[in-house]
Amino acid sequence: MNRTPSTGVASLAYRGGVFTAGTRQVPAETAVAISVDGSTHAVMMATPADIRELGIGLALNERIVAHRGEIERIEIADGDLGIDCRLWLSEARGATYTARRRQMTGPVGCGLCGVESLELAGRDLPAVGAPQLSVTPAELTGAVAAMARQQELTRLTRAVHAAAFHRPGGDMVVLREDVGRHNALDKVAGHLAEAGIDPATGFLTITSRVSVELIQKAAVMGCGLLAAASAPTELAIGEAKAAGITLVAVVRGEEFEIFSHGARIAGTDATAGPDDASPATA
């Protein structure tokens, strides 16, 4: 089945006091199942592109696997009802996954895929390493602007989210778009894993608000800096502080706000406490 990330639909626009018939590009939204060793782990609505990366990234970010090598085989099956991304794990990891499945009553397709209890939702996250990355304010705002310039599906549809990974100095390594903000970040994680790129060597940018699930995914990836165009939730800020992640949000033009661990942003007071994001004083 040939699927495209967007399609043209008829619309009747009212602009300047006049109705005009035309077409608008809207994003495709398809049911995508992530199956692990023959059993469905999660079903979500996603943009039908980069499905392989989505499966890999979700498996890593939801800690189904500890590293890319534990996924032995990947199959993509496209049918009338949707797309099935089938992951086959190594024997040892498969046994661990089976034991974990026994704790669940059933998977769900959301930002906490496969989690159906408060205990599992409140993750014991790995802490990212000490700040070795340093990004200037200009590099940070430039990265968010570069992400916006390259959001082709967004320009067509105005209805999708984007996530991207950058290296200091202005190099954007990968950008992925999806109707789901979690899916976009998982696709970025999958691309980095396939390419053998360490997320600790750069930083993430996203277009959406910062919910706690996105911080959790960044922590599992081992990426110490996440910058967002929109605002964070209170829980996301607390989780970023606990995980050692620099959370930058409300990036608008040349302005932004730092909510945790500001030492990764050049010009902040690196000698302050670990949760102090105050600018350096003269």
N, C-alpha and C positions, 0 to 999 in steps of 0.2 A: 504494500500500500504506500502510495506516494503522499507524504504529509509535508506541508509547508508551515512555517511559523506564523504566517498571517494570510488573510484573504480579503478580497474586496467585497463589500456589501452595499446595497442601495440605501441611500439616506435622503431625507428632505431637510435641508438646512434653512434656518431662518436667520438672516444676517442683514443688517441695514434696512430692516422693515420689509424685506423681500424673501419669499420662499424660493429656493433653488434646488432642483433635483441633482443629485450627484452620487458619488460613491465614497466610501471611507474604508481604509484598511483597519481591520480589527484583528487582535491576536488570536491564534488558534489555541484552544484549551482542550486537552485530551486526558483521558484517564490513563495513568501510568502506574503499573504495579511493579514493585520491587520484590522479587522472589529470591529467597535464599535457600539453597540446597533443596529446591523443589517445593517449598512452602512459601506462600505469600507473606511477606513481612509488613508491607504497607501499600496502600493505594492512595494516590493523590492526583489532583488535577494539575497539569503542568503543560508548558509549551513544548510541542513535539520536536525538539531539537536538542542535540548534545545529550541524548538519553544515556549513552554509555558513561559519560562523565557524571551525570546525575546519580547513577547507580553506585559508582565508585565513591563519589564524594559523600553520599548519604551513608554508605557502609562505614566509611572512616569517621565521619562526624558523629554518627550515632554509636560508634564503638562496637559495631558488629565485627570489624576486623581492626587489628592494631596497626597494620601497614598494608600497602598495596600487594605485596607478595603473598598474602594469605587468601587472595582471590585467585583461584586457579583458572577459572574459565568464565566468560561472559557471553550470554546469548541475548539478542534482541529479537523478540517475536512481535510483529505488528499484525493485529487482527481487527475485526469489525468493531469490537467493543473497546479497544484501546491498545496500549503497548505494554508488553511484559518484558522487563529487564531482569534477566535471570542470572544470578550470581551463584557460582559453585565454589565453596570454600575448601581449604586444605582440611585434611582429616582432623587434625588437632583442633583447629579453630571451629570446625563444624560441630564437634562435640561440645565445645564451650557454648556455642550459640544455641544448641538444642537445650542445654541446661537452662539458659536464660529464658528461652521461650516458655518453659514450664511455669515461669513466674507471671506470665501474661495471659489474660483472658482473650486477647485478640488484638491485632494491630490497627492503627489508625493512620490516616494520611494528613499530617499537620506538621507543625514545627517540632513536635516531640514524637516523631514517628515510632510506633511500636511501644509507646509508654502509656500505661493505663492505671498507674497508681501514683499517689502523691510521693511515696518513697522513691520511686524510680525517676519521677519528674525533678525532684530536688537532687541534682547530680553532685557527686563528689568530683569536682573538676580538677584537672591537672593545672598547676600554676606555670605560667610561661616563664622563661628565663629572665635573668636580670637584664635591664635595658642596655642592649648593645647597638640597637638601631637608633639613628638620629636623623630626623626629618625636619627640614626648615619649614616655617609657615608657608613660604612661597611654593615649595614642593608639594605640600599637602593640598593647598587650594588649587594648585595647577593640576594635581592628579584628579581631583573631583571634577574640574572643568574638562579635562581630557576624557573622563568617563562619559560626561554628558555629550561631548561632541561625537563620540563613537557609538551612541545608542541608536543604531539604525532601526530596530524594531520599535523602539519608543517613539521615534519620529514618525513612523508610519501609523502607529496605533494609539499612542498616548495612554496605554493601558497595561504596561508591564513594568516590572522592577529590574534593576541591574545590580550586579556586583562585579568588582574588578580587583585584580592584584597588581601592585606596582612595586618597583624597586626604587630606592632613593636615587635621585638624579633625573627622574622624569620618565623612566621606562615603564610603560604599561605592558605587562606580560600577557594578561588575558582578561577579557570582558565577556560576561555571559548575561543574557536577559531571559526572563521567564515571568509568567503570570504570578508565580509565587516567589516571595522574597527569599524564603528558605531554599527553594529549588535553585535559584540563581547562585546563592552562595555555595550550595553543594556542588553545582556544576564547576565552579571555580576550583573548589577543593579537589574534585576528580581530575581536572586538567593538570593541576600542579602535581598530583600523585603520578599520573601517567607520564609526565615530562621529567619526573625526578627532581622537582624544584622544592627546596625547603621553604615552607611558609614563613619561617623565622627571618629570612633574608629580605623581607619586604613588608608591605602593609596592605590592608584591605580598604576598599571604599564601597559604600552601598548607597542606594538612592532612597531607601525606605526609612521609616522610624526604626529605632534600635530596640527590639524586644529582647527579652532575656535569652530566647533560643539562639539568636544570632551571636550573642556573646559566648554562649556555651559552645557553639560550633567553632568560633574563632579560637577558643581555649583548647579544644581538642586538636585543632589544626596546629597549634603551637605558634600562632601569629600574635604578636604583642601589640599591634596597633590597628584599630579599626576607626575609620572616619565615615560619618554619615551626613547626608544632606538634611535629614530631618532630626527630630529630637529623640532622646532616649526615655525609657520608662525608669521609674525609681528602682525597680528590681534589677534592671539591666545595669544600672550604675553600680549598685551594690555587688553584683556578680563580677563586673569588670574590676572593681577594687580588690575583691577576694582572689581573683585569678591573676592579678598582676598585669592586666591589659590596659593600655592607654586608650581611653574612649574619647574621641573627638566627635562632636555632633553640631548640628545647625550650621553646616558649612555653606555660607552664602557669599558668593563673590570672593573677596579677600578676607572675610571675617569668619570666625568659628569660635566654639566654646570647648574647653577641655574639662572633662568630668572626672578623670582618674589618671593617676600615674603620668604626670606631665613631663617627666624627665626625657621621654623619647622625642619631644618637640623642642628643637633648638630655640634657646632664648628663655626657657623656663628655668626655675631655680632647681638645678639637679641635686643641691645639697639639702633640700627640704625633705620632709617625711614622704614615705612611699605613696601616700594618697593625696599629697599636696600638689595641686595643679596651678599654683599661683605663679604669675610672671616674676622673673627676676627683678630685683630692685637695684637701683644704682647705689 
